[in-house]
Amino acid sequence: MCPGTTLADPTTMSCISTKCPTWPSLFGYNNKCINECPPGTYAHPDDRVCAGTCTGLYFKDDSTMRCVLVCPTSPNLFANKRTNTCVDECESDQFADNSTRECVTTCNATVGYLAYKPLKLCVLTCLNNTYAHNGECITVCPNATAPFFYID
């Protein structure tokens, strides 16, 4: 066991006072450098420690038990900035944005995304007989507007 705040590095068989090595990928926990963080902790790539939470720009990914900058596509997860967690379903007032892998309250209209409420998704094309209007997909067009149909 290494003294004080030093870490036991199995690659050099010595006590180190710096971060655990990146190769092989090791993380500090209980004065040791280990390759897999214990349950309830997440491997933080910058700090090189097993942490109970992910901070800054990082999100907790329960599928890998790591702190990640971008949530994975497999499984299909999105970053919830309110909880710093990768989630499979965004909160009721949010939409899943595939372009950023984040839960957002407003879909990015500048790149053409529309809010599709039934699936809580940001989409490029409205689905299932819904129509684009003011950045969202709606089922009934407001007065003085009509759905646009392209006829060739």
Secondary structure, 3 states (H helix, E strand, C coil): CCCCCCEEECCCCEEECCCCCCCCCCEEECCEEECCCCCCCEEECCCCEEECCCCCCCEEECCCCEEECCCCCCCCCEEECCCCEEECCCCCCCEEECCCCEEECCCCHHHCCEEEHHHCEEECCCCCCCEEECCEEECCCCCCCCCCCCCC
